[in-house]
């Protein structure tokens, strides 16, 4: 894993210097866990849009970033969280359309849906369980367990002390274990 982080460190430096291929490498490494985290915050329907806003802001403010791969992941995750909170605030203020789904246009997708779906089944089940937890616990678990941030980094993202993040993650993991044990 150290070699992977070192490679990502180099890709981040190259991306900051304007290397488009390096941006793709960084994006492919950071986007999937960021998307899972944002799914817990805003739901699957809006996570991609919020992630896009986060990447747009990160790219626009890239000259302000300095640090290693872990610092970059934390920086983009913080931006994503802020965009998600903005999205949730905005969503509370705007009306929701009541149009039935069958009235929406069905556009073809070039993705291999079958392969993609089979790879996501377990992940989606876990994300659904995490989504059912109180928000502080869900965020702590996503940041600590799924995204792999240490407690101080997760604390900076959430604006909490590392001990509070560890405690929330612990409480959430205990609730998840109980839910899994209670399922038939």
Rosetta constraint file for C-alpha pairs under 8 A:
AtomPair CA 1 CA 5 HARMONIC 6.31 0.50
AtomPair CA 2 CA 6 HARMONIC 6.10 0.50
AtomPair CA 3 CA 7 HARMONIC 6.07 0.50
AtomPair CA 4 CA 8 HARMONIC 6.17 0.50
AtomPair CA 5 CA 9 HARMONIC 6.08 0.50
AtomPair CA 5 CA 69 HARMONIC 6.29 0.50
AtomPair CA 5 CA 70 HARMONIC 7.90 0.50
AtomPair CA 6 CA 10 HARMONIC 6.39 0.50
AtomPair CA 6 CA 69 HARMONIC 7.74 0.50
AtomPair CA 7 CA 11 HARMONIC 6.21 0.50
AtomPair CA 8 CA 12 HARMONIC 6.06 0.50
AtomPair CA 8 CA 25 HARMONIC 7.73 0.50
AtomPair CA 8 CA 26 HARMONIC 6.57 0.50
AtomPair CA 8 CA 69 HARMONIC 5.82 0.50
AtomPair CA 9 CA 13 HARMONIC 6.40 0.50
AtomPair CA 9 CA 68 HARMONIC 5.47 0.50
AtomPair CA 9 CA 69 HARMONIC 4.93 0.50
AtomPair CA 10 CA 14 HARMONIC 6.18 0.50
AtomPair CA 11 CA 15 HARMONIC 5.94 0.50
AtomPair CA 11 CA 22 HARMONIC 4.90 0.50
AtomPair CA 11 CA 23 HARMONIC 7.17 0.50
AtomPair CA 11 CA 25 HARMONIC 6.76 0.50
AtomPair CA 11 CA 26 HARMONIC 6.39 0.50
AtomPair CA 12 CA 16 HARMONIC 6.13 0.50
AtomPair CA 12 CA 22 HARMONIC 6.85 0.50
AtomPair CA 12 CA 23 HARMONIC 7.33 0.50
AtomPair CA 12 CA 26 HARMONIC 6.56 0.50
AtomPair CA 12 CA 68 HARMONIC 7.71 0.50
AtomPair CA 12 CA 69 HARMONIC 6.96 0.50
AtomPair CA 12 CA 72 HARMONIC 7.96 0.50
AtomPair CA 13 CA 17 HARMONIC 6.38 0.50
AtomPair CA 14 CA 18 HARMONIC 6.51 0.50
AtomPair CA 14 CA 19 HARMONIC 5.40 0.50
AtomPair CA 14 CA 22 HARMONIC 5.88 0.50
AtomPair CA 14 CA 23 HARMONIC 7.95 0.50
AtomPair CA 15 CA 19 HARMONIC 4.77 0.50
AtomPair CA 15 CA 20 HARMONIC 6.49 0.50
AtomPair CA 15 CA 21 HARMONIC 7.75 0.50
AtomPair CA 15 CA 22 HARMONIC 5.04 0.50
AtomPair CA 15 CA 23 HARMONIC 5.10 0.50
AtomPair CA 15 CA 26 HARMONIC 7.99 0.50
AtomPair CA 16 CA 62 HARMONIC 6.66 0.50
AtomPair CA 16 CA 63 HARMONIC 7.04 0.50
AtomPair CA 19 CA 23 HARMONIC 6.57 0.50
AtomPair CA 20 CA 24 HARMONIC 6.59 0.50
AtomPair CA 21 CA 25 HARMONIC 6.51 0.50
AtomPair CA 22 CA 26 HARMONIC 6.24 0.50
AtomPair CA 23 CA 27 HARMONIC 5.95 0.50
AtomPair CA 24 CA 28 HARMONIC 6.02 0.50
AtomPair CA 25 CA 29 HARMONIC 6.34 0.50
AtomPair CA 26 CA 30 HARMONIC 6.06 0.50
AtomPair CA 27 CA 31 HARMONIC 5.42 0.50
AtomPair CA 28 CA 32 HARMONIC 7.13 0.50
AtomPair CA 30 CA 34 HARMONIC 6.24 0.50
AtomPair CA 30 CA 73 HARMONIC 6.47 0.50
AtomPair CA 31 CA 35 HARMONIC 5.91 0.50
AtomPair CA 31 CA 51 HARMONIC 7.89 0.50
AtomPair CA 32 CA 36 HARMONIC 6.38 0.50
AtomPair CA 33 CA 37 HARMONIC 6.25 0.50
AtomPair CA 33 CA 146 HARMONIC 6.99 0.50
AtomPair CA 33 CA 147 HARMONIC 5.71 0.50
AtomPair CA 34 CA 38 HARMONIC 6.17 0.50
AtomPair CA 34 CA 51 HARMONIC 7.35 0.50
AtomPair CA 34 CA 77 HARMONIC 6.35 0.50
AtomPair CA 34 CA 80 HARMONIC 7.60 0.50
AtomPair CA 34 CA 147 HARMONIC 7.47 0.50
AtomPair CA 35 CA 39 HARMONIC 6.02 0.50
AtomPair CA 35 CA 47 HARMONIC 6.18 0.50
AtomPair CA 35 CA 48 HARMONIC 6.71 0.50
AtomPair CA 35 CA 51 HARMONIC 6.46 0.50
AtomPair CA 36 CA 40 HARMONIC 6.65 0.50
AtomPair CA 36 CA 127 HARMONIC 7.43 0.50
AtomPair CA 36 CA 142 HARMONIC 7.88 0.50
AtomPair CA 37 CA 41 HARMONIC 6.71 0.50
AtomPair CA 37 CA 139 HARMONIC 7.39 0.50
AtomPair CA 37 CA 142 HARMONIC 5.73 0.50
AtomPair CA 37 CA 143 HARMONIC 7.27 0.50
AtomPair CA 37 CA 146 HARMONIC 7.93 0.50
AtomPair CA 37 CA 147 HARMONIC 7.67 0.50
AtomPair CA 38 CA 42 HARMONIC 5.99 0.50
AtomPair CA 38 CA 43 HARMONIC 7.21 0.50
AtomPair CA 38 CA 47 HARMONIC 5.25 0.50
AtomPair CA 38 CA 50 HARMONIC 7.40 0.50
AtomPair CA 38 CA 51 HARMONIC 7.22 0.50
AtomPair CA 38 CA 80 HARMONIC 7.12 0.50
AtomPair CA 38 CA 81 HARMONIC 7.12 0.50
AtomPair CA 38 CA 84 HARMONIC 6.89 0.50
AtomPair CA 39 CA 43 HARMONIC 4.44 0.50
AtomPair CA 39 CA 44 HARMONIC 4.86 0.50
AtomPair CA 39 CA 45 HARMONIC 7.99 0.50
AtomPair CA 39 CA 46 HARMONIC 7.49 0.50
AtomPair CA 39 CA 47 HARMONIC 5.02 0.50
AtomPair CA 39 CA 127 HARMONIC 7.83 0.50
AtomPair CA 40 CA 44 HARMONIC 7.77 0.50
AtomPair CA 40 CA 127 HARMONIC 6.75 0.50
AtomPair CA 40 CA 128 HARMONIC 7.95 0.50
AtomPair CA 40 CA 130 HARMONIC 7.10 0.50
AtomPair CA 40 CA 131 HARMONIC 5.22 0.50
AtomPair CA 40 CA 138 HARMONIC 7.07 0.50
AtomPair CA 40 CA 139 HARMONIC 7.42 0.50
AtomPair CA 40 CA 142 HARMONIC 7.95 0.50
AtomPair CA 41 CA 47 HARMONIC 7.99 0.50
AtomPair CA 41 CA 81 HARMONIC 7.89 0.50
AtomPair CA 41 CA 84 HARMONIC 6.65 0.50
AtomPair CA 41 CA 131 HARMONIC 7.75 0.50
AtomPair CA 41 CA 135 HARMONIC 7.68 0.50
AtomPair CA 41 CA 139 HARMONIC 7.54 0.50
AtomPair CA 42 CA 46 HARMONIC 6.02 0.50
AtomPair CA 42 CA 47 HARMONIC 5.98 0.50
AtomPair CA 42 CA 84 HARMONIC 6.34 0.50
AtomPair CA 42 CA 87 HARMONIC 7.78 0.50
AtomPair CA 42 CA 88 HARMONIC 6.87 0.50
AtomPair CA 43 CA 47 HARMONIC 6.00 0.50
AtomPair CA 44 CA 48 HARMONIC 7.57 0.50
AtomPair CA 46 CA 50 HARMONIC 6.31 0.50
AtomPair CA 47 CA 51 HARMONIC 6.03 0.50
AtomPair CA 48 CA 52 HARMONIC 6.12 0.50
AtomPair CA 49 CA 53 HARMONIC 6.34 0.50
AtomPair CA 50 CA 54 HARMONIC 6.21 0.50
AtomPair CA 50 CA 80 HARMONIC 6.79 0.50
AtomPair CA 50 CA 83 HARMONIC 6.13 0.50
AtomPair CA 50 CA 84 HARMONIC 5.98 0.50
AtomPair CA 50 CA 87 HARMONIC 7.35 0.50
AtomPair CA 51 CA 55 HARMONIC 6.17 0.50
AtomPair CA 51 CA 80 HARMONIC 6.12 0.50
AtomPair CA 52 CA 56 HARMONIC 6.11 0.50
AtomPair CA 53 CA 57 HARMONIC 6.24 0.50
AtomPair CA 53 CA 80 HARMONIC 7.69 0.50
AtomPair CA 53 CA 83 HARMONIC 6.92 0.50
AtomPair CA 54 CA 58 HARMONIC 6.05 0.50
AtomPair CA 54 CA 76 HARMONIC 6.89 0.50
AtomPair CA 54 CA 79 HARMONIC 5.57 0.50
AtomPair CA 54 CA 80 HARMONIC 4.82 0.50
AtomPair CA 54 CA 83 HARMONIC 6.31 0.50
AtomPair CA 55 CA 59 HARMONIC 5.92 0.50
AtomPair CA 55 CA 76 HARMONIC 7.32 0.50
AtomPair CA 55 CA 80 HARMONIC 7.91 0.50
AtomPair CA 56 CA 60 HARMONIC 6.09 0.50
AtomPair CA 57 CA 61 HARMONIC 6.03 0.50
AtomPair CA 57 CA 79 HARMONIC 7.56 0.50
AtomPair CA 58 CA 62 HARMONIC 5.62 0.50
AtomPair CA 58 CA 76 HARMONIC 6.40 0.50
AtomPair CA 58 CA 79 HARMONIC 7.22 0.50
AtomPair CA 61 CA 65 HARMONIC 7.23 0.50
AtomPair CA 65 CA 72 HARMONIC 7.52 0.50
AtomPair CA 65 CA 75 HARMONIC 7.96 0.50
AtomPair CA 66 CA 72 HARMONIC 7.91 0.50
AtomPair CA 67 CA 71 HARMONIC 5.51 0.50
AtomPair CA 67 CA 72 HARMONIC 6.59 0.50
AtomPair CA 68 CA 72 HARMONIC 6.19 0.50
AtomPair CA 69 CA 73 HARMONIC 6.19 0.50
AtomPair CA 70 CA 74 HARMONIC 6.19 0.50
AtomPair CA 70 CA 149 HARMONIC 7.86 0.50
AtomPair CA 71 CA 75 HARMONIC 6.03 0.50
AtomPair CA 72 CA 76 HARMONIC 6.11 0.50
AtomPair CA 73 CA 77 HARMONIC 6.00 0.50
AtomPair CA 74 CA 78 HARMONIC 6.05 0.50
AtomPair CA 74 CA 149 HARMONIC 7.64 0.50
AtomPair CA 74 CA 153 HARMONIC 6.67 0.50
AtomPair CA 74 CA 154 HARMONIC 7.73 0.50
AtomPair CA 74 CA 157 HARMONIC 6.94 0.50
AtomPair CA 75 CA 79 HARMONIC 6.32 0.50
AtomPair CA 75 CA 157 HARMONIC 7.95 0.50
AtomPair CA 76 CA 80 HARMONIC 6.05 0.50
AtomPair CA 77 CA 81 HARMONIC 6.05 0.50
AtomPair CA 77 CA 157 HARMONIC 7.22 0.50
AtomPair CA 78 CA 82 HARMONIC 6.19 0.50
AtomPair CA 78 CA 157 HARMONIC 5.04 0.50
AtomPair CA 78 CA 158 HARMONIC 7.78 0.50
AtomPair CA 79 CA 83 HARMONIC 6.18 0.50
AtomPair CA 80 CA 84 HARMONIC 6.03 0.50
AtomPair CA 81 CA 85 HARMONIC 6.16 0.50
AtomPair CA 81 CA 157 HARMONIC 7.77 0.50
AtomPair CA 82 CA 86 HARMONIC 6.18 0.50
AtomPair CA 83 CA 87 HARMONIC 6.03 0.50
AtomPair CA 84 CA 88 HARMONIC 6.17 0.50
AtomPair CA 85 CA 89 HARMONIC 6.22 0.50
AtomPair CA 86 CA 90 HARMONIC 6.10 0.50
AtomPair CA 87 CA 91 HARMONIC 5.95 0.50
AtomPair CA 88 CA 92 HARMONIC 6.31 0.50
AtomPair CA 89 CA 93 HARMONIC 6.82 0.50
AtomPair CA 90 CA 94 HARMONIC 6.51 0.50
AtomPair CA 91 CA 95 HARMONIC 7.75 0.50
AtomPair CA 99 CA 103 HARMONIC 6.91 0.50
AtomPair CA 100 CA 104 HARMONIC 7.52 0.50
AtomPair CA 111 CA 116 HARMONIC 7.76 0.50
AtomPair CA 112 CA 116 HARMONIC 6.12 0.50
AtomPair CA 113 CA 117 HARMONIC 5.79 0.50
AtomPair CA 114 CA 118 HARMONIC 6.22 0.50
AtomPair CA 115 CA 119 HARMONIC 6.32 0.50
AtomPair CA 116 CA 120 HARMONIC 6.39 0.50
AtomPair CA 117 CA 121 HARMONIC 6.17 0.50
AtomPair CA 119 CA 123 HARMONIC 7.86 0.50
AtomPair CA 120 CA 124 HARMONIC 5.80 0.50
AtomPair CA 121 CA 125 HARMONIC 6.29 0.50
AtomPair CA 122 CA 126 HARMONIC 6.32 0.50
AtomPair CA 123 CA 127 HARMONIC 6.11 0.50
AtomPair CA 124 CA 128 HARMONIC 6.06 0.50
AtomPair CA 125 CA 129 HARMONIC 6.37 0.50
AtomPair CA 126 CA 130 HARMONIC 6.19 0.50
AtomPair CA 127 CA 131 HARMONIC 5.98 0.50
AtomPair CA 128 CA 132 HARMONIC 6.44 0.50
AtomPair CA 129 CA 133 HARMONIC 7.06 0.50
AtomPair CA 129 CA 176 HARMONIC 6.94 0.50
AtomPair CA 130 CA 138 HARMONIC 5.44 0.50
AtomPair CA 130 CA 141 HARMONIC 7.82 0.50
AtomPair CA 130 CA 176 HARMONIC 7.28 0.50
AtomPair CA 131 CA 135 HARMONIC 7.66 0.50
AtomPair CA 131 CA 138 HARMONIC 6.29 0.50
AtomPair CA 132 CA 138 HARMONIC 7.94 0.50
AtomPair CA 133 CA 137 HARMONIC 6.31 0.50
AtomPair CA 133 CA 138 HARMONIC 5.59 0.50
AtomPair CA 133 CA 172 HARMONIC 6.73 0.50
AtomPair CA 133 CA 175 HARMONIC 7.76 0.50
AtomPair CA 134 CA 138 HARMONIC 6.14 0.50
AtomPair CA 134 CA 172 HARMONIC 7.93 0.50
AtomPair CA 135 CA 139 HARMONIC 6.02 0.50
AtomPair CA 136 CA 140 HARMONIC 6.13 0.50
AtomPair CA 136 CA 168 HARMONIC 6.44 0.50
AtomPair CA 137 CA 141 HARMONIC 6.11 0.50
AtomPair CA 137 CA 168 HARMONIC 4.77 0.50
AtomPair CA 137 CA 169 HARMONIC 5.41 0.50
AtomPair CA 137 CA 171 HARMONIC 6.88 0.50
AtomPair CA 137 CA 172 HARMONIC 4.92 0.50
AtomPair CA 138 CA 142 HARMONIC 6.13 0.50
AtomPair CA 138 CA 169 HARMONIC 7.50 0.50
AtomPair CA 138 CA 172 HARMONIC 6.69 0.50
AtomPair CA 139 CA 143 HARMONIC 6.03 0.50
AtomPair CA 140 CA 144 HARMONIC 5.89 0.50
AtomPair CA 140 CA 145 HARMONIC 7.99 0.50
AtomPair CA 140 CA 154 HARMONIC 7.20 0.50
AtomPair CA 140 CA 165 HARMONIC 5.68 0.50
AtomPair CA 140 CA 166 HARMONIC 7.35 0.50
AtomPair CA 140 CA 168 HARMONIC 6.05 0.50
AtomPair CA 140 CA 169 HARMONIC 4.90 0.50
AtomPair CA 141 CA 145 HARMONIC 5.29 0.50
AtomPair CA 141 CA 146 HARMONIC 6.79 0.50
AtomPair CA 141 CA 168 HARMONIC 7.77 0.50
AtomPair CA 141 CA 169 HARMONIC 4.88 0.50
AtomPair CA 141 CA 172 HARMONIC 6.87 0.50
AtomPair CA 141 CA 173 HARMONIC 7.24 0.50
AtomPair CA 142 CA 146 HARMONIC 4.79 0.50
AtomPair CA 142 CA 147 HARMONIC 6.01 0.50
AtomPair CA 143 CA 147 HARMONIC 4.94 0.50
AtomPair CA 143 CA 148 HARMONIC 6.21 0.50
AtomPair CA 143 CA 149 HARMONIC 5.68 0.50
AtomPair CA 143 CA 154 HARMONIC 5.92 0.50
AtomPair CA 144 CA 148 HARMONIC 4.90 0.50
AtomPair CA 144 CA 149 HARMONIC 4.89 0.50
AtomPair CA 144 CA 150 HARMONIC 6.15 0.50
AtomPair CA 144 CA 151 HARMONIC 6.86 0.50
AtomPair CA 144 CA 154 HARMONIC 6.73 0.50
AtomPair CA 144 CA 169 HARMONIC 7.35 0.50
AtomPair CA 145 CA 149 HARMONIC 7.46 0.50
AtomPair CA 149 CA 153 HARMONIC 5.97 0.50
AtomPair CA 149 CA 154 HARMONIC 5.83 0.50
AtomPair CA 150 CA 154 HARMONIC 6.18 0.50
AtomPair CA 151 CA 155 HARMONIC 5.86 0.50
AtomPair CA 151 CA 162 HARMONIC 4.74 0.50
AtomPair CA 151 CA 163 HARMONIC 7.30 0.50
AtomPair CA 151 CA 165 HARMONIC 6.29 0.50
AtomPair CA 151 CA 166 HARMONIC 6.33 0.50
AtomPair CA 152 CA 156 HARMONIC 6.25 0.50
AtomPair CA 152 CA 161 HARMONIC 7.21 0.50
AtomPair CA 152 CA 162 HARMONIC 4.88 0.50
AtomPair CA 153 CA 157 HARMONIC 6.36 0.50
AtomPair CA 153 CA 162 HARMONIC 7.89 0.50
AtomPair CA 154 CA 158 HARMONIC 6.19 0.50
AtomPair CA 154 CA 162 HARMONIC 7.17 0.50
AtomPair CA 154 CA 165 HARMONIC 6.96 0.50
AtomPair CA 155 CA 159 HARMONIC 5.60 0.50
AtomPair CA 155 CA 160 HARMONIC 4.64 0.50
AtomPair CA 155 CA 161 HARMONIC 5.28 0.50
AtomPair CA 155 CA 162 HARMONIC 4.95 0.50
AtomPair CA 155 CA 164 HARMONIC 7.82 0.50
AtomPair CA 155 CA 165 HARMONIC 6.03 0.50
AtomPair CA 156 CA 160 HARMONIC 6.42 0.50
AtomPair CA 156 CA 161 HARMONIC 7.64 0.50
AtomPair CA 160 CA 164 HARMONIC 6.41 0.50
AtomPair CA 160 CA 165 HARMONIC 6.76 0.50
AtomPair CA 161 CA 165 HARMONIC 6.56 0.50
AtomPair CA 162 CA 166 HARMONIC 6.23 0.50
AtomPair CA 163 CA 167 HARMONIC 6.10 0.50
AtomPair CA 164 CA 168 HARMONIC 6.10 0.50
AtomPair CA 165 CA 169 HARMONIC 6.10 0.50
AtomPair CA 166 CA 170 HARMONIC 6.07 0.50
AtomPair CA 167 CA 171 HARMONIC 6.16 0.50
AtomPair CA 168 CA 172 HARMONIC 6.06 0.50
AtomPair CA 169 CA 173 HARMONIC 6.03 0.50
AtomPair CA 170 CA 174 HARMONIC 6.22 0.50
AtomPair CA 171 CA 175 HARMONIC 6.33 0.50
AtomPair CA 172 CA 176 HARMONIC 6.15 0.50
AtomPair CA 173 CA 177 HARMONIC 6.10 0.50
AtomPair CA 174 CA 178 HARMONIC 6.28 0.50
AtomPair CA 175 CA 179 HARMONIC 6.19 0.50
AtomPair CA 176 CA 180 HARMONIC 6.11 0.50
AtomPair CA 177 CA 181 HARMONIC 6.12 0.50
AtomPair CA 178 CA 182 HARMONIC 6.11 0.50
AtomPair CA 179 CA 183 HARMONIC 6.32 0.50
